[in-house]
Amino acid sequence: MAGRTNIVIVGGGLSGMAAAIEALYHTKGSAGITVALLEKEKRTGGNSAKASSGINGVLTQIQKSLGINDSIESFVHDTLKSGRGRSNEELVKILANSSADAVSWLRDDFLLELNSVAQLGGHSFPRTHRIPDKNGRPRPVGWDIVSMLGNYLNTQAAQNESRFKLVTGARVTKLLTTKDGRVSGLEYESVESDMATSQRYRHESDVVVLATGGFGGEGSRPKFLEKYAPNLVGLPATNGPFATGDGLLLASAVGAELVDMDQVQVHPTGFVKASDPGNPTKFLAAEALRGSGGILLNGLGKRFVNELDTRDMVTSAMTESCSSKSKRAQCGKRSDTGKVAGEPQTAAYLVLSQAAANSFGHRTLDFYLKMGLMHKVSGLEELATAICVDFTTLKQTLTDYDHIRYHKANDEFGKTVFPQPMLNSEKSVNSYFWGIVTPSIHYTMGGVRFDEASRVLRESDGQPIPGLFAAGEVTGGLHGANRLGGNSLLECVVYGRRAGQQAAVEAARRCLEQL
């Protein structure tokens, strides 16, 4: 697809799809305005498709119906606290104030039943919305969202080919600019399905929206990690290999400022598969597993952290308490040297009682079981044997946990929310679910500096680069030093829509200028 459209969006994850939908909606009465979305992979979705914990929303209809007394102020406070003083407060306020509308947009316009709410780490109230199964249990939310929006855009591309084009297998290699610094289009290469040939194209536009994601999935080419966070090189990652920071290179080449590039979130719970412990790509153990009542144990069968603390704090505690040989979770059958091939340096056990499993939902849990990421045992003795810890120690750990929960006693790790008990009732199905988890690169808070209108800002003078907008993980300055769970999907919807709306306004203005 060579030629020209008024608006071109680079990246087909949630932020890019939200931008495309809004750009189409806000230009539907403008004759001749066209939109294109370019995605370098064979299909849209990006890392958004892997999101499993949910999307945050404050003062939503669901929160109100459940009697959750949340507030915008509380959400802003939690997000700023998590950001450790590095977050742009105005961007955070927009995120919080727009959150209810973002959830409503998904529920009302795309019929996504975000009717289940959980409390994740670092949040003062339950505000992370998920989709319940038909039997009332939550299911993976990211996949459902991008599938629904993707279907909508595919339909638009088929029915309105002259107005909207969706191109996959298109890797953008350069942003075009005019003499006065306005972004005026891009160049991209189209890789054929057999991956043997490619063609290069030049595509002109009035507006470009970058929605290319972060750089947490670079694999064997950690150019940004080596430069900004060399201490993390070699850690596994939960990202797809496509998260290579393409948009950061494109934007910086036209003078964009990069901010917080050294702020990389290491998620505490990437699953370690016993049959393949050394695989550098980890499947994320959703934070909702802990939000539903799961706990973390070291190799001695003892708790070591408030499981609902922020991700950076849980990761730090895990590194401190689960890295030595005696306290590290055992990832498989050990050799004579006491090591498992490819065993991570830090590993803990994630354990759910039957009540916690019921709360989390068996559809996703069954998927984890099928994949060999989690395991099911009958009773506490089987659990102790499975995770190679002393039965008496394990029972005491769970007994102490339930005592704190029922008697509202002080927890030595500062936990105040105890979603479910850990000791199964003798009258209930007596099962436990467990897996091994390790810290994994999950999200990059750094990116292009942007403003409240999703405009990308220049490094030289802090002013907007004309014709260039951005949304999603490619941007920096919103999350600061640490992102709260549920804020990524929210950011994609809020700022993706905002970028699409602003792009539509800019494209219409440019059309008028050219009359």
Wavefront OBJ file of the C-alpha trace (Angstrom):
o trace
v 0.000 0.000 0.000
v 1.885 3.003 -1.263
v 0.361 6.451 -1.551
v -1.287 8.735 0.945
v -3.816 8.856 3.771
v -4.609 11.778 6.032
v -3.890 9.770 9.177
v -1.575 6.787 9.561
v -1.308 4.814 12.797
v 1.762 2.682 13.432
v 1.075 -0.341 15.634
v -1.947 -2.599 15.974
v -2.088 -3.249 19.711
v -4.861 -1.849 21.889
v -3.651 1.764 21.774
v -3.305 1.685 17.992
v -6.712 0.096 17.525
v -8.335 2.601 19.894
v -6.688 5.441 17.970
v -7.901 4.071 14.644
v -11.470 3.645 15.868
v -11.615 7.184 17.225
v -9.966 8.662 14.140
v -12.571 6.962 11.963
v -15.436 8.034 14.192
v -14.386 11.671 14.397
v -13.817 12.004 10.652
v -16.872 10.131 9.392
v -18.546 13.399 8.404
v -15.429 14.781 6.766
v -15.455 13.974 3.079
v -12.234 12.513 1.790
v -10.351 12.041 5.084
v -8.694 8.633 5.118
v -7.052 6.502 7.810
v -4.521 3.657 7.677
v -3.220 1.336 10.381
v 0.111 -0.441 9.853
v 1.093 -3.479 11.951
v 4.446 -5.206 11.525
v 3.199 -8.622 12.674
v 0.880 -10.899 10.709
v -2.020 -9.996 12.967
v -3.039 -7.229 15.308
v -3.129 -7.449 19.110
v 0.443 -6.941 20.268
v 1.232 -7.401 23.940
v -2.284 -6.181 24.771
v -3.531 -9.619 23.736
v -1.450 -11.133 26.558
v -2.836 -8.873 29.303
v -4.620 -11.011 31.845
v -5.307 -9.023 35.012
v -7.771 -6.415 33.713
v -8.397 -2.724 33.110
v -8.748 -0.182 35.898
v -11.799 1.999 36.248
v -12.993 4.303 39.025
v -16.629 5.215 39.719
v -17.824 2.742 37.106
v -21.324 1.309 37.106
v -19.938 -2.034 38.257
v -18.026 -0.517 41.166
v -21.139 1.348 42.261
v -23.321 -1.756 41.996
v -20.858 -3.647 44.202
v -20.760 -0.877 46.798
v -17.067 -0.120 46.255
v -16.433 3.321 47.740
v -13.539 4.273 45.452
v -12.586 7.780 44.330
v -10.625 9.583 41.617
v -8.391 11.057 44.322
v -7.533 7.609 45.662
v -6.686 6.291 42.208
v -4.480 9.302 41.452
v -2.762 8.910 44.829
v -2.085 5.200 44.275
v -0.698 5.793 40.782
v 1.546 8.677 41.855
v 2.769 6.713 44.872
v 3.653 3.785 42.638
v 5.498 6.157 40.290
v 7.847 7.245 43.105
v 7.667 10.933 42.197
v 8.507 10.460 38.518
v 4.981 10.507 37.062
v 3.504 13.504 35.261
v 0.599 14.357 37.565
v -1.531 15.933 34.837
v -1.257 12.796 32.710
v -2.200 10.683 35.730
v -5.248 12.845 36.459
v -6.447 12.476 32.870
v -5.981 8.711 33.164
v -8.022 8.524 36.361
v -10.754 10.928 35.288
v -11.166 9.113 31.966
v -11.144 5.604 33.424
v -14.888 5.152 33.916
v -15.551 6.337 30.375
v -12.891 3.943 29.057
v -14.579 0.986 30.733
v -18.004 2.170 29.546
v -16.687 2.528 25.989
v -15.596 -1.103 25.977
v -18.791 -2.300 27.651
v -21.320 -0.238 25.717
v -19.760 0.127 22.268
v -18.139 -3.303 22.046
v -20.353 -5.318 24.413
v -17.439 -6.470 26.562
v -18.870 -7.639 29.874
v -16.331 -6.135 32.250
v -18.413 -7.097 35.253
v -15.858 -8.664 37.598
v -13.681 -6.406 39.775
v -10.482 -7.340 41.640
v -8.029 -5.501 43.875
v -4.457 -5.719 42.621
v -1.173 -4.809 44.280
v -0.726 -1.145 45.158
v -4.425 -0.324 44.795
v -6.480 0.955 47.719
v -9.747 -0.461 46.358
v -10.961 -3.142 43.946
v -10.981 -1.325 40.607
v -9.489 -3.725 38.059
v -12.270 -4.896 35.731
v -12.314 -8.304 34.092
v -14.773 -10.387 32.081
v -16.643 -13.204 33.852
v -17.250 -16.563 32.232
v -20.782 -17.748 31.679
v -20.411 -19.542 35.005
v -19.439 -16.267 36.680
v -15.680 -16.711 36.710
v -13.231 -14.269 35.059
v -11.475 -15.022 31.778
v -8.458 -13.434 29.999
v -9.389 -9.830 29.363
v -6.693 -8.595 26.979
v -7.404 -11.198 24.329
v -11.137 -10.550 24.463
v -10.677 -6.789 24.119
v -8.261 -6.850 21.177
v -10.294 -9.570 19.470
v -13.462 -7.497 19.615
v -11.779 -4.278 18.485
v -9.813 -6.144 15.840
v -12.986 -7.674 14.418
v -14.538 -4.210 14.259
v -11.565 -2.758 12.371
v -11.388 -5.697 9.980
v -15.053 -5.117 9.171
v -14.406 -1.416 8.624
v -11.506 -2.201 6.301
v -13.660 -4.598 4.278
v -16.698 -2.326 4.052
v -14.940 1.051 3.684
v -11.814 0.241 1.718
v -11.589 3.718 0.239
v -11.611 5.288 3.709
v -9.734 2.846 5.938
v -6.901 0.435 5.260
v -5.450 -2.103 7.685
v -2.078 -3.446 6.595
v -0.234 -6.226 8.434
v 3.330 -7.334 7.840
v 4.352 -3.693 7.483
v 7.483 -2.616 9.358
v 7.948 1.157 9.475
v 11.577 2.148 8.965
v 11.513 5.946 8.827
v 9.361 8.985 9.548
v 9.261 11.608 6.821
v 9.519 15.298 7.671
v 9.210 18.602 5.858
v 11.863 21.315 5.927
v 10.132 22.999 8.867
v 10.110 19.783 10.945
v 6.519 18.634 10.428
v 6.052 14.868 10.216
v 4.625 14.232 6.762
v 4.467 10.463 6.442
v 6.666 7.407 6.667
v 8.530 4.685 4.858
v 7.888 1.023 5.519
v 8.803 -2.383 4.229
v 6.247 -5.071 3.566
v 7.472 -8.580 4.284
v 5.711 -11.299 2.322
v 4.252 -14.324 4.072
v 7.148 -16.549 3.057
v 9.528 -14.077 4.789
v 11.856 -14.337 1.776
v 11.065 -11.101 -0.024
v 10.145 -7.580 0.964
v 9.081 -4.398 -0.755
v 9.659 -0.822 0.362
v 6.984 1.857 0.268
v 6.700 5.572 0.859
v 3.445 6.694 2.468
v 2.560 10.360 2.919
v 0.130 11.675 5.535
v -0.918 14.746 7.490
v -0.644 12.968 10.837
v 1.264 9.972 12.218
v 0.274 8.244 15.471
v 2.928 6.021 17.066
v 1.477 3.074 18.993
v 4.390 0.677 18.647
v 4.766 -0.543 22.232
v 7.864 -0.847 24.385
v 11.229 -2.596 24.228
v 10.794 -5.400 26.749
v 10.871 -8.232 24.209
v 14.138 -7.639 22.446
v 15.478 -11.127 23.124
v 18.934 -11.460 21.627
v 19.135 -7.772 20.591
v 18.875 -5.809 23.858
v 20.067 -2.469 22.469
v 17.922 -0.328 24.766
v 18.417 -2.543 27.819
v 22.185 -2.508 27.370
v 22.141 1.277 27.206
v 19.609 2.170 29.887
v 19.224 -0.864 32.197
v 22.285 -3.095 31.730
v 21.636 -4.827 35.047
v 18.518 -6.421 33.527
v 20.175 -7.897 30.447
v 19.740 -11.662 30.593
v 16.502 -11.670 32.579
v 13.589 -13.533 31.001
v 10.684 -11.499 29.636
v 6.921 -11.874 29.390
v 6.738 -9.758 26.229
v 6.399 -10.996 22.698
v 9.634 -10.821 20.674
v 8.062 -8.054 18.590
v 8.428 -5.496 21.424
v 11.706 -4.084 20.131
v 11.343 -0.335 20.618
v 10.833 0.469 16.926
v 8.794 3.586 17.643
v 11.453 4.992 19.957
v 14.025 4.866 17.177
v 11.589 6.434 14.722
v 10.643 9.258 17.086
v 14.137 10.053 18.329
v 15.330 10.284 14.717
v 12.991 13.267 14.206
v 13.995 14.975 17.453
v 11.602 13.507 20.027
v 12.642 13.481 23.675
v 12.922 10.133 25.431
v 12.153 10.046 29.148
v 12.471 7.476 31.980
v 14.219 4.995 29.714
v 15.986 3.398 32.676
v 12.665 2.610 34.347
v 11.916 -0.987 33.371
v 9.303 -2.966 35.263
v 10.287 -6.448 36.325
v 7.124 -8.392 37.071
v 7.619 -10.724 40.039
v 5.661 -13.616 38.592
v 6.620 -15.031 35.231
v 5.828 -18.751 35.149
v 8.742 -21.193 35.121
v 7.790 -24.291 33.164
v 9.443 -27.297 34.781
v 10.045 -28.965 31.409
v 11.727 -25.839 30.012
v 13.014 -23.701 32.906
v 15.615 -21.886 30.804
v 13.226 -20.495 28.187
v 13.868 -16.709 28.082
v 10.207 -15.967 27.294
v 7.929 -16.502 30.278
v 4.165 -16.734 30.347
v 2.855 -14.135 32.761
v 1.337 -15.390 35.997
v -1.466 -12.840 36.156
v -1.407 -10.503 39.133
v -5.064 -11.421 39.564
v -3.866 -14.813 40.828
v -2.589 -13.001 43.907
v -5.469 -10.540 43.836
v -7.804 -13.526 44.116
v -5.977 -14.925 47.131
v -2.816 -16.641 45.928
v 0.262 -16.392 48.146
v 4.013 -16.582 47.527
v 6.301 -18.990 49.383
v 10.062 -19.396 49.350
v 11.842 -22.729 49.105
v 11.365 -23.289 52.837
v 7.584 -23.024 52.610
v 7.411 -19.593 54.262
v 5.853 -16.312 53.185
v 8.259 -13.421 52.653
v 6.212 -10.498 51.281
v 2.882 -8.717 51.121
v 1.636 -10.385 47.961
v -0.440 -7.300 47.107
v 2.372 -4.777 47.338
v 3.484 -2.992 44.168
v 5.319 -5.053 41.577
v 8.704 -3.504 42.232
v 8.446 -4.170 45.967
v 7.359 -7.797 45.477
v 10.192 -8.326 43.008
v 12.704 -6.828 45.440
v 11.488 -9.057 48.274
v 11.603 -12.111 46.039
v 15.154 -11.346 44.954
v 16.200 -10.982 48.586
v 14.345 -14.010 49.955
v 14.292 -16.525 47.095
v 17.718 -16.341 45.481
v 19.911 -18.434 47.747
v 20.068 -22.163 47.047
v 18.222 -23.064 50.260
v 15.393 -20.557 49.788
v 14.890 -20.800 46.034
v 11.942 -22.781 44.715
v 13.023 -26.035 43.087
v 12.310 -25.929 39.355
v 12.672 -29.600 38.537
v 14.819 -32.665 39.030
v 18.263 -31.606 40.166
v 21.577 -32.922 38.927
v 24.422 -34.145 41.111
v 25.581 -30.535 41.396
v 22.227 -29.490 42.848
v 21.267 -27.401 39.800
v 18.532 -27.704 37.218
v 19.585 -26.861 33.665
v 18.472 -23.325 32.940
v 17.141 -22.781 36.463
v 16.481 -19.082 37.201
v 18.540 -17.458 39.928
v 15.389 -16.363 41.760
v 12.221 -18.450 42.047
v 9.247 -18.742 44.394
v 6.140 -20.872 44.714
v 2.748 -19.382 43.885
v 0.032 -21.264 45.785
v -3.756 -20.998 45.573
v -6.273 -22.649 47.845
v -9.504 -24.019 46.414
v -11.282 -20.822 47.462
v -8.680 -18.656 45.723
v -8.904 -20.812 42.600
v -12.677 -20.453 42.545
v -12.338 -16.698 42.909
v -9.763 -16.435 40.120
v -11.755 -18.561 37.697
v -11.181 -22.038 36.355
v -11.161 -21.218 32.656
v -7.795 -19.471 32.827
v -6.566 -21.746 35.594
v -7.365 -24.806 33.482
v -5.317 -23.261 30.687
v -2.366 -22.874 33.073
v -2.784 -26.511 34.123
v -2.954 -27.716 30.523
v 0.201 -25.780 29.659
v 2.083 -27.273 32.603
v 2.513 -23.861 34.216
v 0.458 -24.742 37.284
v -0.262 -28.036 38.978
v -3.145 -29.412 41.023
v -2.742 -31.560 44.128
v -5.147 -33.052 46.654
v -4.560 -31.848 50.167
v -1.819 -30.161 52.124
v 0.420 -33.215 52.410
v 0.503 -33.628 48.635
v 1.265 -29.928 48.285
v 4.201 -30.173 50.703
v 5.575 -33.147 48.794
v 5.076 -31.475 45.407
v 6.947 -28.303 46.333
v 9.580 -30.114 48.416
v 8.986 -28.328 51.725
v 8.450 -29.560 55.270
v 4.781 -30.355 55.909
v 4.775 -28.939 59.441
v 6.349 -25.682 58.277
v 3.891 -25.356 55.400
v 0.868 -26.028 57.591
v 2.057 -23.473 60.142
v 2.538 -20.866 57.388
v -1.026 -21.314 56.146
v -2.440 -21.498 59.673
v -0.745 -18.225 60.598
v -2.023 -16.610 57.403
v -5.622 -17.595 58.103
v -5.337 -16.476 61.725
v -4.323 -13.000 60.572
v -7.136 -12.998 58.029
v -9.906 -14.035 60.395
v -8.745 -12.109 63.466
v -7.530 -8.985 61.629
v -4.139 -9.348 63.298
v -1.037 -7.512 62.124
v 0.834 -9.181 59.286
v 4.622 -8.972 59.583
v 4.798 -8.112 55.873
v 2.186 -5.367 56.053
v -0.610 -7.109 54.180
v -4.073 -5.742 54.976
v -6.251 -7.396 52.320
v -6.686 -11.181 52.508
v -9.017 -12.190 49.663
v -9.418 -15.886 50.541
v -8.390 -18.366 53.257
v -5.524 -20.755 52.569
v -6.567 -23.775 54.629
v -9.253 -25.655 52.740
v -12.344 -26.705 54.630
v -12.645 -30.428 55.224
v -16.157 -30.183 53.780
v -14.974 -28.614 50.513
v -13.057 -29.977 47.558
v -9.605 -30.306 49.096
v -7.356 -29.144 46.262
v -4.401 -26.780 45.994
v -2.898 -25.231 42.883
v 0.753 -24.287 42.619
v 3.336 -23.048 40.158
v 6.881 -21.711 40.118
v 7.417 -18.037 39.314
v 10.440 -15.858 38.666
v 10.982 -12.112 38.105
v 10.676 -11.265 34.399
v 10.956 -8.089 32.341
v 7.362 -7.065 31.761
v 6.918 -3.399 30.893
v 9.044 -0.401 29.957
v 7.848 2.806 31.617
v 10.152 4.951 29.504
v 9.380 6.267 26.053
v 8.697 9.421 24.083
v 7.672 12.410 26.162
v 4.108 13.443 25.348
v 1.544 15.962 26.537
v -2.111 15.901 27.551
v -3.173 15.934 23.880
v -0.958 12.905 23.092
v 1.418 15.106 21.093
v 5.061 13.998 20.985
v 7.431 16.638 22.386
v 10.777 17.734 20.967
v 13.957 17.259 22.962
v 15.402 20.616 21.930
v 12.650 22.920 23.202
v 9.881 20.769 24.728
v 7.398 21.841 22.058
v 5.132 19.442 20.121
v 6.500 17.963 16.915
v 3.871 18.966 14.335
v 1.984 16.007 12.927
v 3.241 13.422 15.444
v 1.160 11.817 18.209
v 1.757 8.762 20.397
v -0.067 6.471 22.815
v 0.549 3.346 24.866
v 3.823 1.802 25.973
v 5.833 3.757 23.407
v 5.274 6.846 25.580
v 7.013 7.789 28.826
v 6.248 9.996 31.796
v 2.905 8.576 32.880
v 3.855 5.618 35.079
v 7.133 6.932 36.474
v 9.224 4.350 38.289
v 6.589 1.614 38.468
v 3.299 0.844 36.715
v 0.278 -0.368 38.645
v -1.433 -3.495 37.386
v -4.463 -2.665 35.240
v -3.094 0.721 34.181
v -1.601 -0.516 30.920
v -4.861 -1.494 29.214
v -6.394 1.663 30.654
v -3.596 3.829 29.272
v -4.003 2.215 25.859
v -7.719 3.003 25.763
v -7.559 6.499 27.284
v -4.560 7.836 25.391
v -5.145 5.743 22.279
v -8.607 7.273 21.935
v -7.202 10.685 22.763
v -4.505 10.361 20.097
v -7.081 9.296 17.529
v -9.359 12.203 18.387
v -6.546 14.743 18.235
v -5.238 13.238 15.005
v -8.695 13.665 13.482
v -8.784 17.328 14.507
v -5.310 17.939 13.101
v -6.084 16.143 9.844
v -9.272 18.170 9.368
v -7.366 21.380 10.044
v -4.711 20.451 7.503
v -7.381 19.708 4.919
v -8.892 23.162 5.408
v -5.469 24.778 5.027
v -4.976 23.046 1.711
v -8.283 24.206 0.203
l 1 2 3 4 5 6 7 8 9 10 11 12 13 14 15 16 17 18 19 20 21 22 23 24 25 26 27 28 29 30 31 32 33 34 35 36 37 38 39 40 41 42 43 44 45 46 47 48 49 50 51 52 53 54 55 56 57 58 59 60 61 62 63 64 65 66 67 68 69 70 71 72 73 74 75 76 77 78 79 80 81 82 83 84 85 86 87 88 89 90 91 92 93 94 95 96 97 98 99 100 101 102 103 104 105 106 107 108 109 110 111 112 113 114 115 116 117 118 119 120 121 122 123 124 125 126 127 128 129 130 131 132 133 134 135 136 137 138 139 140 141 142 143 144 145 146 147 148 149 150 151 152 153 154 155 156 157 158 159 160 161 162 163 164 165 166 167 168 169 170 171 172 173 174 175 176 177 178 179 180 181 182 183 184 185 186 187 188 189 190 191 192 193 194 195 196 197 198 199 200 201 202 203 204 205 206 207 208 209 210 211 212 213 214 215 216 217 218 219 220 221 222 223 224 225 226 227 228 229 230 231 232 233 234 235 236 237 238 239 240 241 242 243 244 245 246 247 248 249 250 251 252 253 254 255 256 257 258 259 260 261 262 263 264 265 266 267 268 269 270 271 272 273 274 275 276 277 278 279 280 281 282 283 284 285 286 287 288 289 290 291 292 293 294 295 296 297 298 299 300 301 302 303 304 305 306 307 308 309 310 311 312 313 314 315 316 317 318 319 320 321 322 323 324 325 326 327 328 329 330 331 332 333 334 335 336 337 338 339 340 341 342 343 344 345 346 347 348 349 350 351 352 353 354 355 356 357 358 359 360 361 362 363 364 365 366 367 368 369 370 371 372 373 374 375 376 377 378 379 380 381 382 383 384 385 386 387 388 389 390 391 392 393 394 395 396 397 398 399 400 401 402 403 404 405 406 407 408 409 410 411 412 413 414 415 416 417 418 419 420 421 422 423 424 425 426 427 428 429 430 431 432 433 434 435 436 437 438 439 440 441 442 443 444 445 446 447 448 449 450 451 452 453 454 455 456 457 458 459 460 461 462 463 464 465 466 467 468 469 470 471 472 473 474 475 476 477 478 479 480 481 482 483 484 485 486 487 488 489 490 491 492 493 494 495 496 497 498 499 500 501 502 503 504 505 506 507 508 509 510 511 512 513 514 515
